[in-house]
């Protein structure tokens, strides 16, 4: 590490490693109503449509966990899921017409908890995917999120029938007390039985989500959860640091636990790397013998993503758009009700989102590349952009020991995170945000708090 670290980078080294999860840029808190709405047929006519990513959002859960800030409604009225599926089908019909002969290369279903739907409703969801959106599930990789409580034999049978390639289960912790302290009423046997059912079903890729940094959790107890997950030989394990987020149950408490989270992360990382896993990002670990399906990587934050459903985001090169965003149950319910009132013509327009100029597109590419283990390949970057944003200096990150430069003889030059940089990904990502995006996010957070 250089003794002359710039003051701009010093905050990454001396500050919290956990500033914000940069899984998408710009962050949804930077979205605002457009000055003039976009016609989606005109917007998508300028995009390549031969390998699109389809994402469907189901904003329902059996309960809302204390750490959750997703767009979801717990225990909705009994008739709401069916009404929602009716509207989702209407939106899909509109988008299928707009996309014309556009083809999908990957499909993901998220939420919420998609398997909150009962089996009949789940079949309706797949009918929308296969019959309206014309996705050939035998040829297109398909992913779906589930929870232990909704992993039942009849639902698993439907997921197998529609040839699901990747199933992701949110366990968070196998320790009942830890789960309860995170605001998740879950018993260990529920998670174990769900994983047994999933493993027996033989899905090509199984992912297990775990969370570290909760009260009454220790590095040793978190390691036990990681080891328990590994017993089922999943292809992927995601390790999520617990965040205290505004408008969530746990967000009402105030304490600093950076060292605690780092300790949990480090012991888990070492365990996974010592047992046949590779680190793909701060959160994602993949078993080395995993056969990854061809096509776009599992990251529904890429250009050419078509989002269906209330809360789903869509991404084109220059415009990101979605419905408005909320976390509090009253806000989610109001936004969801507005979605249910929309006419089919309303789905022909984008009214809320973010317009990306050249610099914002550059920042997005850099962030999405640097925060992955493969890093930023300058040759690939040059295919899209002529220069770097003037405000970004990767040398500053190198001087701080967060980034390293590598080059193969006659090969591409690449920047990748060091071990220190990887564990501070959640500080490096926000450090790369533009001033405009940061100000919009701060303004939205103030209004929501």
C-alpha positions in Angstrom: 0.0 0.0 0.0 1.4 3.4 -1.0 2.2 5.8 1.8 0.7 8.6 -0.4 -2.9 7.5 -0.5 -5.2 10.3 -1.8 -7.7 11.8 0.6 -10.4 10.7 -1.8 -9.6 7.1 -1.3 -8.8 7.4 2.4 -12.5 7.1 3.2 -12.5 3.6 1.7 -9.6 2.4 3.9 -10.6 4.2 7.1 -14.4 4.2 6.8 -16.9 1.4 6.9 -16.5 -1.4 4.4 -20.3 -1.6 4.2 -21.5 1.6 2.5 -24.0 0.2 0.0 -24.7 -2.8 -2.2 -23.8 -1.8 -5.8 -25.7 -4.6 -7.6 -27.1 -2.0 -10.1 -26.1 1.4 -11.2 -27.7 3.9 -11.0 -29.3 2.9 -7.8 -33.1 2.8 -7.8 -33.1 5.7 -5.2 -31.8 7.9 -8.0 -34.8 7.2 -10.2 -37.3 10.1 -10.8 -40.4 10.8 -12.9 -39.3 11.6 -16.5 -39.8 15.1 -17.8 -41.5 13.5 -20.8 -42.6 9.9 -20.8 -40.9 7.4 -23.2 -42.8 5.4 -25.8 -41.5 1.9 -25.3 -41.8 0.9 -28.9 -39.5 3.7 -29.9 -37.1 3.0 -26.9 -36.8 -0.7 -27.7 -36.6 -0.2 -31.5 -33.1 1.2 -30.9 -31.9 -1.8 -29.0 -30.4 -5.2 -30.0 -33.2 -7.7 -29.3 -31.6 -11.0 -30.2 -30.5 -12.0 -26.7 -32.7 -10.2 -24.2 -33.0 -10.9 -20.4 -36.5 -11.4 -19.1 -37.2 -10.7 -15.4 -40.6 -11.1 -13.7 -41.2 -9.7 -10.3 -43.7 -11.3 -7.8 -44.0 -8.8 -4.9 -45.5 -11.2 -2.3 -44.1 -12.9 0.8 -45.4 -15.0 3.7 -43.8 -12.6 6.1 -41.4 -9.6 5.8 -37.9 -10.2 7.3 -36.5 -7.5 9.5 -33.6 -6.8 7.2 -35.6 -6.7 4.0 -35.9 -3.6 1.8 -37.2 -5.3 -1.3 -40.4 -4.3 -3.1 -42.7 -6.8 -1.5 -46.0 -7.1 0.4 -46.4 -9.7 3.2 -49.6 -11.7 3.6 -51.6 -9.9 0.8 -55.4 -10.1 0.5 -56.4 -13.5 -0.7 -57.5 -12.3 -4.2 -54.5 -10.1 -4.8 -52.1 -12.7 -6.4 -54.8 -13.6 -9.0 -55.5 -10.0 -9.8 -51.8 -9.4 -10.1 -51.3 -12.2 -12.5 -54.1 -10.9 -14.6 -52.4 -7.6 -14.9 -49.0 -9.2 -15.4 -50.5 -11.0 -18.4 -51.8 -7.8 -19.8 -48.4 -6.1 -19.4 -46.7 -9.1 -21.1 -49.1 -8.9 -24.1 -48.2 -5.3 -24.6 -44.4 -5.9 -24.3 -44.5 -9.0 -26.6 -46.1 -6.8 -29.2 -43.5 -4.0 -28.7 -40.5 -6.4 -28.9 -41.8 -8.1 -32.1 -39.4 -10.9 -33.0 -37.1 -10.2 -30.0 -35.6 -13.3 -28.5 -34.8 -14.1 -24.8 -31.5 -15.6 -23.8 -32.2 -15.9 -20.1 -35.2 -15.6 -17.7 -35.3 -14.9 -13.9 -38.2 -14.9 -11.6 -37.7 -12.9 -8.3 -39.5 -11.0 -5.7 -40.7 -11.2 -3.0 -41.0 -14.9 -3.1 -42.3 -16.2 -6.4 -43.3 -19.5 -4.8 -45.7 -17.7 -2.5 -48.0 -18.3 -5.4 -50.0 -21.5 -5.0 -49.4 -24.3 -7.6 -52.3 -23.2 -9.8 -51.1 -19.6 -9.8 -47.5 -20.7 -10.4 -48.7 -22.5 -13.5 -50.3 -19.3 -14.7 -47.0 -17.5 -14.2 -45.2 -20.0 -16.4 -48.0 -19.8 -18.9 -47.2 -16.0 -19.2 -43.6 -16.9 -19.8 -44.1 -19.6 -22.3 -47.3 -18.7 -24.1 -47.3 -14.9 -24.1 -43.6 -14.1 -24.0 -42.8 -17.1 -26.2 -39.9 -18.4 -24.2 -38.7 -21.9 -25.0 -37.9 -23.2 -21.5 -36.1 -26.2 -23.0 -33.5 -23.9 -24.6 -33.4 -20.8 -22.4 -31.8 -20.9 -18.9 -34.5 -20.1 -16.2 -33.9 -19.1 -12.6 -36.4 -18.8 -9.7 -36.1 -17.7 -6.1 -37.8 -19.7 -3.3 -38.0 -19.7 0.5 -37.9 -22.7 2.9 -41.6 -22.2 3.8 -42.8 -22.3 0.2 -40.6 -25.1 -1.0 -43.2 -27.8 -1.2 -43.4 -31.0 -3.3 -46.2 -29.7 -5.6 -44.3 -26.4 -6.3 -41.1 -28.2 -6.9 -42.9 -30.5 -9.4 -44.0 -27.5 -11.4 -40.5 -26.0 -11.4 -39.1 -29.3 -12.7 -41.9 -29.5 -15.3 -40.9 -26.2 -16.7 -37.2 -27.2 -16.7 -35.9 -24.7 -14.2 -32.1 -24.5 -14.5 -31.3 -22.5 -11.3 -33.1 -22.4 -8.0 -32.1 -20.0 -5.3 -33.2 -20.5 -1.7 -33.0 -17.8 0.9 -32.0 -19.6 4.1 -30.0 -16.8 5.7 -29.1 -18.9 8.8 -29.6 -22.5 10.0 -29.6 -21.2 13.6 -33.1 -20.5 14.8 -32.0 -17.8 17.3 -29.9 -16.0 14.7 -32.8 -16.1 12.2 -35.2 -14.8 14.8 -32.9 -11.9 15.7 -32.8 -11.0 12.0 -36.6 -10.8 12.0 -37.0 -14.1 10.2 -39.3 -16.6 12.0 -37.7 -19.8 10.6 -36.9 -23.1 12.2 -33.8 -25.1 11.1 -35.7 -28.2 10.1 -37.7 -26.1 7.6 -34.5 -25.0 5.7 -33.0 -28.5 5.9 -36.2 -30.2 4.6 -36.4 -27.7 1.8 -32.8 -28.2 0.7 -33.3 -32.0 0.8 -36.3 -31.6 -1.4 -34.4 -29.3 -3.8 -31.3 -31.5 -3.9 -33.4 -34.7 -4.6 -35.2 -32.9 -7.4 -31.8 -32.5 -9.2 -31.9 -28.9 -10.4 -28.7 -28.2 -12.5 -27.7 -25.2 -10.3 -28.7 -24.7 -6.7 -27.9 -21.5 -4.8 -28.1 -21.0 -1.1 -28.3 -17.4 0.3 -26.8 -16.8 3.8 -26.5 -13.6 5.8 -23.7 -12.6 8.3 -23.5 -9.9 10.9 -26.6 -10.4 13.0 -27.0 -10.2 16.7 -26.1 -13.4 18.6 -24.1 -14.6 15.6 -20.4 -15.4 15.9 -17.9 -16.2 13.2 -18.0 -19.8 14.5 -21.8 -20.0 14.2 -21.8 -18.4 10.8 -19.2 -20.9 9.7 -21.5 -23.7 10.9 -24.2 -22.4 8.6 -21.8 -22.3 5.7 -20.7 -25.8 6.4 -24.3 -27.0 6.7 -25.1 -25.4 3.3 -22.0 -27.1 1.8 -23.3 -30.6 2.9 -25.9 -30.3 0.1 -23.3 -29.6 -2.5 -24.9 -26.4 -4.0 -23.3 -25.0 -7.1 -23.4 -21.5 -5.6 -23.4 -19.9 -2.2 -24.1 -16.2 -1.7 -22.9 -14.5 1.5 -24.7 -11.3 2.2 -23.6 -8.8 4.9 -26.4 -7.7 7.1 -27.3 -4.0 6.6 -29.2 -1.8 8.9 -31.5 -0.2 6.3 -34.0 2.7 6.6 -37.7 1.6 6.8 -36.9 -2.0 7.8 -37.5 -3.6 11.2 -33.8 -3.8 12.0 -33.2 -0.3 10.7 -34.6 1.0 14.0 -31.5 -0.1 15.9 -28.2 1.8 15.8 -24.8 0.0 16.3 -21.6 -0.4 14.5 -20.5 -3.9 13.8 -18.0 -3.6 10.9 -15.3 -5.8 12.6 -17.9 -8.4 13.4 -19.1 -8.6 9.8 -15.6 -8.7 8.4 -14.7 -11.6 10.8 -17.7 -13.6 9.7 -16.9 -12.9 6.0 -13.3 -13.9 6.3 -13.8 -17.3 8.0 -16.6 -18.2 5.6 -14.5 -17.1 2.6 -11.5 -19.2 3.7 -13.8 -22.2 4.3 -15.3 -21.9 0.8 -12.0 -21.4 -1.0 -10.5 -24.3 0.8 -13.4 -26.6 -0.3 -13.6 -26.3 -4.0 -15.3 -22.9 -4.4 -14.1 -19.8 -6.3 -15.0 -16.3 -5.4 -16.8 -14.4 -8.2 -17.7 -11.3 -6.2 -17.9 -10.1 -2.6 -21.1 -12.1 -2.3 -21.0 -14.9 -4.8 -19.0 -18.1 -4.5 -19.3 -20.8 -7.1 -18.2 -24.4 -7.0 -15.3 -25.0 -9.4 -16.9 -28.0 -11.1 -20.1 -26.1 -11.9 -21.2 -26.2 -15.5 -22.5 -22.7 -16.2 -25.2 -22.5 -18.9 -24.3 -20.7 -22.0 -25.7 -17.2 -22.6 -25.8 -14.1 -20.4 -24.4 -14.6 -16.9 -26.9 -14.7 -14.1 -27.1 -10.9 -13.5 -30.4 -9.3 -14.2 -28.9 -5.9 -14.3 -27.6 -5.8 -17.8 -28.6 -3.8 -20.9 -31.4 -5.4 -22.8 -33.3 -6.5 -19.7 -37.1 -6.5 -19.9 -38.8 -6.3 -16.5 -42.4 -7.3 -16.0 -44.4 -6.7 -12.9 -44.7 -4.0 -10.3 -41.2 -3.3 -8.9 -39.4 -4.8 -11.9 -36.7 -2.7 -13.6 -36.0 -2.6 -17.3 -32.6 -1.6 -18.8 -31.8 -0.2 -22.2 -28.5 1.4 -23.0 -29.7 5.0 -22.3 -32.8 4.6 -20.2 -33.6 2.5 -17.1 -37.2 2.5 -16.0 -39.6 0.8 -13.6 -42.6 1.6 -11.3 -42.0 3.8 -8.4 -40.2 2.4 -5.4 -41.2 1.9 -1.8 -40.3 -0.2 1.3 -42.9 0.7 3.9 -45.9 -1.6 3.6 -48.2 1.4 3.0 -46.0 2.7 0.2 -45.8 -0.8 -1.5 -49.5 -1.3 -1.2 -50.2 2.1 -2.8 -47.8 1.5 -5.7 -49.1 -2.0 -6.2 -52.7 -0.7 -6.3 -51.7 1.9 -8.9 -50.2 -0.9 -11.0 -53.4 -2.9 -10.9 -55.3 0.2 -12.1 -53.2 0.7 -15.2 -54.8 0.1 -18.7 -53.0 -1.9 -21.4 -52.2 1.4 -23.1 -50.4 2.6 -20.0 -47.9 -0.3 -20.4 -46.8 1.3 -23.7 -44.9 4.0 -21.8 -42.1 4.5 -19.3 -42.7 7.3 -16.9 -40.2 6.8 -14.0 -36.5 6.0 -14.1 -33.1 7.4 -15.0 -31.6 8.6 -18.3 -27.9 7.7 -18.7 -25.5 10.1 -20.4 -22.1 8.9 -21.7 -20.4 9.4 -18.4 -23.1 7.5 -16.4 -22.8 4.6 -18.9 -19.0 4.6 -18.5 -19.4 4.5 -14.7 -21.9 1.7 -14.9 -19.6 -0.5 -17.0 -16.6 0.2 -14.7 -18.6 -0.6 -11.5 -20.1 -3.8 -12.9 -16.7 -5.0 -14.1 -14.5 -4.0 -11.2 -16.7 -5.5 -8.5 -16.4 -8.9 -10.2 -13.3 -11.2 -9.8 -12.6 -11.1 -13.5 -12.2 -7.3 -13.2 -12.1 -4.6 -15.9 -10.7 -5.7 -19.2 -9.5 -2.5 -21.0 -9.8 -4.1 -24.5 -13.5 -4.9 -23.9 -14.1 -1.5 -22.4 -12.6 0.2 -25.5 -15.2 -1.6 -27.7 -17.9 0.5 -25.9 -16.2 3.8 -24.9 -13.3 6.0 -26.0 -12.2 7.2 -22.6 -12.7 7.0 -18.9 -14.7 9.6 -16.9 -12.3 12.4 -16.0 -13.3 12.1 -12.3 -12.3 8.4 -12.0 -8.6 7.5 -11.4 -8.0 3.8 -11.0 -4.4 4.7 -10.0 -5.8 6.0 -6.7 -7.3 2.6 -6.0 -4.0 0.9 -6.9 -2.0 3.2 -4.6 -4.3 2.2 -1.8 -3.8 -1.5 -2.4 -7.4 -2.0 -3.5 -6.7 -2.7 -7.1 -4.0 -4.4 -9.2 -3.2 -4.3 -12.8 -2.3 -7.4 -14.8 -1.4 -8.0 -18.4 -0.6 -11.1 -20.3 2.2 -10.7 -23.0 0.4 -9.5 -26.1 -2.8 -9.9 -24.2 -5.4 -7.5 -22.7 -4.7 -5.2 -19.8 -7.1 -5.7 -16.9 -7.7 -4.2 -13.5 -9.0 -6.4 -10.7 -9.6 -6.1 -7.0 -7.0 -7.3 -4.5 -8.2 -9.4 -1.5 -8.5 -6.1 0.4 -10.4 -4.5 -2.4 -12.8 -7.4 -2.7 -13.8 -7.2 0.9 -14.3 -3.5 0.5 -16.4 -3.8 -2.6 -19.4 -2.2 -0.9 -17.3 0.9 -0.3 -15.6 1.0 -3.7 -18.9 0.8 -5.6 -20.5 3.9 -4.0 -17.1 5.7 -4.3 -17.5 5.4 -8.1 -21.0 6.9 -8.2 -21.4 10.3 -9.8 -22.2 13.3 -7.7 -25.6 13.6 -9.4 -26.5 10.0 -8.5 -25.3 10.4 -4.9 -27.3 13.6 -4.5 -30.5 12.0 -5.9 -30.1 9.0 -3.6 -29.5 11.2 -0.5 -32.6 13.2 -1.3 -34.8 10.2 -1.8 -33.5 8.6 1.4 -34.3 11.8 3.4 -37.8 11.8 2.0 -38.4 8.1 2.9 -37.0 8.3 6.4 
